[in-house]
Amino acid sequence: MTLFGGQQQGTVSAPRLQPPAPARKGGASRADGPPSAAPSWARSGGSTLAPFKVTPMIQLGGRDGGGDRPYMGGCCPRCTPHSKKAHLDPQVMQLGIRNLLRVNTMDPDRSFLVRTFCFISHTATREIRQPKADISNQAVLDTDAVQLALEQSVEMELESRGLTESPEADQLVRRVLYARAEAILTGMRTTISTVMLRFSTWALLHLLRCMLGSVLVHKGQLEAVKQAQRASPGTPVIFLPLHKSHLDYILLSFVCTNYGIQAPLVAAGDNLRIPLFGPLLSRLGAFFVKRRLDTASGRKDLLYRAILQNYMEVALARGYNMEFFIEGGRSRNGRPRPPKAGLLSVVVHAFNQQRIDDALLVPVGVSYDRIIDGNFIGEQLGRPKQGESVAAAVRAIWAVLRGRHGSVRLDLAQPFKLSEFLSTGRYPRPAPPLLDSVPLSSSPDSNSSGSSLFGLDQVDLQQRSAVSALAQHVLYDAASCCAVMSTQLVALLLLHRFRSGCTLSALTNAFGKTRDDLRTRRVDVGFTGETGDVVRSAVSLLGPGLVTEERLQMSGGPDRPPLEVTFVRPVTILPNVLELAYYSHGASQPLGVDAVLAASLLSLLTVDLAALVDAGPTRDCEVGQHQLLTAAAHLADLLSDELLLAPPCRPIEDALTEPFNRLTSAEVLVSVQDKPANESEEWASRAFARFRDQTEQADSESDYSDGDTDFGHPANETFYMVQLTADSREQLLFLQSQVAPVIDTYYITACCLHRLVGQELAEQDFVLDVLYEIKNKLMLGMLAYGESLSAETIRSALRTFRRWGVLDSFDQDGLRLIYLSRQYDGDQPLGRLVARILPFKK
Ligand SMILES: CCCCCCCCCCCCCCCC(=O)SCCNC(=O)CCNC(=O)[C@H](O)C(C)(C)COP(=O)(O)OP(=O)(O)OC[C@H]1O[C@@H](n2cnc3c(N)ncnc32)[C@H](O)[C@@H]1OP(=O)(O)O
């Protein structure tokens, strides 16, 4: 059995995607041969329309489309066991993957007209419905909460102008504020039209085929949503996708209209309300929200909050489905961003106030072979975000239509009931505080809304914590149900296994093994076909800016002609490496906990790994189970604002046991107890003595040590010897190097904190300082990974330090200012913080 790649104890090995290709004569791998035609999935989006029957989706065919692929996205067995049981029909799980762009017209029974106008006929027969009840301005303005907010705003306005005694002023302010309320609502509300949805479905069938190879969905996942809705008629469905591209919402609505699911109203940032596009998006279901609810001075906009909350509540009560992007913006580095819970809190509030009976929550993952709307390299390097404009939008659409973007896979996680999540409430680990939100531990703040956007009641910390946990859970569920795309896997392997390049056949081999490994973890992939073809296609999709290809002549041995091989190399110079890392992050998500454990294990080993290879179980290299798991839990806590490692209901210690067991069953860790009794006792006592010595030595060497990095042993510690083969060593390094760039960024950020001693700085200036420091260190060769240069990761580090109580912040004139908390405002305590990270920096 191979480390992580083969069959695990207690798990059934999933069948291979494809029967293995027949062995070729001559020894040269197919992967090194001349490029063949694109794989089947890449061709499938072509316009080969069969002449007859119109079927919206056809199975990809063979076992790839069938039930032997892992079914991803099952809801949480701890928080929503009932939803899990009720909505997971084994037959539905067997339904296969469909390409929505394939409209099959091969049915000879269809009329000539249907065959000729197959796309029109296809869209005309879709069931596209929206609730009959329109949402008028009056329905929202008349709600008690909006009336209350109006009254409050009038009072505040009069007070601020010192006109409380004047009835004329009162009338005037009232009229002005009422007009403002109407204007807010008119700008916010959707003008969704089923005619426009139908027309767009038709247009998209044409447009998407120009730019994408396929749009893949799991029919079982769509069926699960429909079944859940049938079981609870009238319950709104809330789609909560990860946000990677502007195509996300287009595709989700497109999937819904194609599959007879009511298309949702989508919360769109009001920066998208630009001429031409704004009204179009509104007709397609967008309702516009301010991206920052409150004014730059930090004053609460009560009227706006009340209108947004009540608009959404009225829409939900009238049976509209809804969609919002829980991250609040597109991912900058390919990893999920911290969740924003404002809109989610409205749904929870609507349920708690019995405006709706329940809601079905559906986390959604979207995976792209090639991201279509550009990369965020500029922002990663600290440049400000570009605003939206008509010209930029037209330019982007033009570029998109001309480009090749491979496939997209959309995964809808299993729907779960909000009522069940809130009543089971199994989230013992307090969720990490959300970006920009009130820390959970803070005392009730009179300036904070009670239980949702607009609430004048007492802050309910319990409820805020429930909403935060829900947001964190949804984010984790959506990230866990993302299929891994071929480009992501190739990027991961090139950056972390073959950083200095390899032959195409070596890459193909590793690709196949890692894909099989993912399948044993029940992670599906967004491609199918012969592995060599898939890898070649992925390399070409990534393009020469990210992966270079070279044909090399290699000696074929005595009396043999030279062999021609293709050598591929990742482009690791800046800024290209940031884009390659973006893709690799999509594939590294399922390996996150393993990577943390591998990095912790390597941090505890003091011998050279190369010396361990094939040396058999060696007594020079033992670790204690508790010691290793404690170190890994520390590292997981450090990185938990950047990496999604476990849902909020699952203690990290529990999540770490799976990768630990993988290490033991692959015999990388061999229990000392498995040795003959007398031998194992001797080993255990020697190992314990050695680690005690090491720890004492480390303590005496470090001025900073405050015990945080002493991953010591309990009395009943179980010891393991580390035993490596070339393969398992490679695998450990592969995993460790996935977190190494993040650890480097955290480390440098911690080192730069001394600049805050005795002063506050604008967060964005501090981030620029750290970027500058990292750039210098990279130029001097003191850091190994260009990917460490990431503004997003620096911000994650700052969030972690805020969570640990090292930093604090406040907003002033639209700027966030950061400063050191009292107990860390000095070089000594900051040194201790650095020492907490240092052991993991290899
Ligand atoms: C057929 C084919 C068709 C195809 C064609 C379809 C096209 C169809 C339409 C296109 C559509 C485009 C779509 C674009 C995609 C975007 O534009 S993405 C950007 C817009 N969307 C989002 O941001 C959604 C998620 N964001 C949120 O929920 C944010 O919270 C908000 C509401 C935007 C506000 O953000 P913020 O001002 O930064 O404030 P935040 O710290 O989040 O908190 C605000 C309040 O929320 C509440 N809150 C926050 N956390 C909590 C909590 N844990 N518990 C309770 N309350 C909480 C509190 O009241 C808080 O205020 P305080 O009491 O703290 O003062």
Ligand as a Chemical Component Dictionary entry (heavy atoms), coordinates in Angstrom:
data_LIG
# 
_chem_comp.id                   LIG 
_chem_comp.type                 NON-POLYMER 
_chem_comp.pdbx_formal_charge   0 
_chem_comp.three_letter_code    LIG 
# 
loop_
_chem_comp_atom.comp_id 
_chem_comp_atom.atom_id 
_chem_comp_atom.alt_atom_id 
_chem_comp_atom.type_symbol 
_chem_comp_atom.charge 
_chem_comp_atom.model_Cartn_x 
_chem_comp_atom.model_Cartn_y 
_chem_comp_atom.model_Cartn_z 
_chem_comp_atom.pdbx_ordinal 
LIG C1  C1  C 0 -30.817 32.240 -16.783 1  
LIG C2  C2  C 0 -29.549 32.848 -16.736 2  
LIG C3  C3  C 0 -29.393 34.101 -15.966 3  
LIG C4  C4  C 0 -28.048 34.471 -15.767 4  
LIG C5  C5  C 0 -27.780 35.772 -15.069 5  
LIG C6  C6  C 0 -28.126 35.849 -13.618 6  
LIG C7  C7  C 0 -27.682 37.129 -12.976 7  
LIG C8  C8  C 0 -28.305 37.292 -11.656 8  
LIG C9  C9  C 0 -27.940 38.496 -10.861 9  
LIG C10 C10 C 0 -26.566 38.958 -10.788 10 
LIG C11 C11 C 0 -26.088 39.265 -9.416  11 
LIG C12 C12 C 0 -24.687 39.690 -9.307  12 
LIG C13 C13 C 0 -24.017 39.277 -8.038  13 
LIG C14 C14 C 0 -22.631 39.769 -7.936  14 
LIG C15 C15 C 0 -21.861 39.262 -6.757  15 
LIG C16 C16 C 0 -21.561 40.300 -5.749  16 
LIG O1  O1  O 0 -21.754 41.440 -5.930  17 
LIG S1  S1  S 0 -20.911 39.761 -4.191  18 
LIG C17 C17 C 0 -21.047 41.187 -3.139  19 
LIG C18 C18 C 0 -22.376 41.425 -2.559  20 
LIG N1  N1  N 0 -22.879 40.404 -1.694  21 
LIG C19 C19 C 0 -22.459 40.205 -0.431  22 
LIG O2  O2  O 0 -21.575 40.839 0.016   23 
LIG C20 C20 C 0 -23.149 39.172 0.374   24 
LIG C21 C21 C 0 -22.499 38.900 1.736   25 
LIG N2  N2  N 0 -22.240 40.098 2.526   26 
LIG C22 C22 C 0 -22.877 40.382 3.691   27 
LIG O3  O3  O 0 -23.753 39.641 4.091   28 
LIG C23 C23 C 0 -22.406 41.607 4.460   29 
LIG O4  O4  O 0 -22.598 41.361 5.807   30 
LIG C24 C24 C 0 -23.166 42.915 4.079   31 
LIG C25 C25 C 0 -24.645 42.766 4.280   32 
LIG C26 C26 C 0 -22.867 43.260 2.631   33 
LIG C27 C27 C 0 -22.668 44.055 4.992   34 
LIG O5  O5  O 0 -21.298 44.086 5.100   35 
LIG P1  P1  P 0 -20.540 45.084 6.133   36 
LIG O6  O6  O 0 -21.062 46.452 5.982   37 
LIG O7  O7  O 0 -19.079 44.873 5.915   38 
LIG O8  O8  O 0 -20.958 44.662 7.573   39 
LIG P2  P2  P 0 -20.768 43.316 8.437   40 
LIG O9  O9  O 0 -19.597 43.388 9.324   41 
LIG O10 O10 O 0 -20.849 42.128 7.569   42 
LIG O11 O11 O 0 -22.023 43.360 9.413   43 
LIG C28 C28 C 0 -23.148 44.109 9.091   44 
LIG C29 C29 C 0 -24.246 43.729 10.038  45 
LIG O12 O12 O 0 -24.648 42.406 9.791   46 
LIG C30 C30 C 0 -25.122 41.842 10.997  47 
LIG N3  N3  N 0 -24.273 40.715 11.365  48 
LIG C31 C31 C 0 -23.011 40.455 10.945  49 
LIG N4  N4  N 0 -22.580 39.313 11.508  50 
LIG C32 C32 C 0 -23.593 38.854 12.272  51 
LIG C33 C33 C 0 -23.764 37.712 13.071  52 
LIG N5  N5  N 0 -22.826 36.804 13.204  53 
LIG N6  N6  N 0 -24.947 37.544 13.712  54 
LIG C34 C34 C 0 -25.938 38.443 13.597  55 
LIG N7  N7  N 0 -25.811 39.553 12.851  56 
LIG C35 C35 C 0 -24.667 39.742 12.185  57 
LIG C36 C36 C 0 -24.989 42.900 12.076  58 
LIG O13 O13 O 0 -26.172 43.615 12.141  59 
LIG C37 C37 C 0 -23.873 43.750 11.518  60 
LIG O14 O14 O 0 -23.900 45.065 11.996  61 
LIG P3  P3  P 0 -23.334 45.428 13.479  62 
LIG O15 O15 O 0 -24.365 45.045 14.406  63 
LIG O16 O16 O 0 -22.109 44.626 13.661  64 
LIG O17 O17 O 0 -23.101 46.869 13.402  65 
# 
loop_
_chem_comp_bond.comp_id 
_chem_comp_bond.atom_id_1 
_chem_comp_bond.atom_id_2 
_chem_comp_bond.value_order 
_chem_comp_bond.pdbx_ordinal 
LIG C1  C2  SING 1  
LIG C2  C3  SING 2  
LIG C3  C4  SING 3  
LIG C4  C5  SING 4  
LIG C5  C6  SING 5  
LIG C6  C7  SING 6  
LIG C7  C8  SING 7  
LIG C8  C9  SING 8  
LIG C9  C10 SING 9  
LIG C10 C11 SING 10 
LIG C11 C12 SING 11 
LIG C12 C13 SING 12 
LIG C13 C14 SING 13 
LIG C14 C15 SING 14 
LIG C15 C16 SING 15 
LIG C16 O1  DOUB 16 
LIG C16 S1  SING 17 
LIG S1  C17 SING 18 
LIG C17 C18 SING 19 
LIG C18 N1  SING 20 
LIG N1  C19 SING 21 
LIG C19 O2  DOUB 22 
LIG C19 C20 SING 23 
LIG C20 C21 SING 24 
LIG C21 N2  SING 25 
LIG N2  C22 SING 26 
LIG C22 O3  DOUB 27 
LIG C22 C23 SING 28 
LIG C23 O4  SING 29 
LIG C23 C24 SING 30 
LIG C24 C25 SING 31 
LIG C24 C26 SING 32 
LIG C24 C27 SING 33 
LIG C27 O5  SING 34 
LIG O5  P1  SING 35 
LIG P1  O6  DOUB 36 
LIG P1  O7  SING 37 
LIG P1  O8  SING 38 
LIG O8  P2  SING 39 
LIG P2  O9  DOUB 40 
LIG P2  O10 SING 41 
LIG P2  O11 SING 42 
LIG O11 C28 SING 43 
LIG C28 C29 SING 44 
LIG C29 O12 SING 45 
LIG C29 C37 SING 46 
LIG O12 C30 SING 47 
LIG C30 N3  SING 48 
LIG C30 C36 SING 49 
LIG N3  C31 SING 50 
LIG N3  C35 SING 51 
LIG C31 N4  DOUB 52 
LIG N4  C32 SING 53 
LIG C32 C33 SING 54 
LIG C32 C35 DOUB 55 
LIG C33 N5  SING 56 
LIG C33 N6  DOUB 57 
LIG N6  C34 SING 58 
LIG C34 N7  DOUB 59 
LIG N7  C35 SING 60 
LIG C36 O13 SING 61 
LIG C36 C37 SING 62 
LIG C37 O14 SING 63 
LIG O14 P3  SING 64 
LIG P3  O15 DOUB 65 
LIG P3  O16 SING 66 
LIG P3  O17 SING 67 
# 
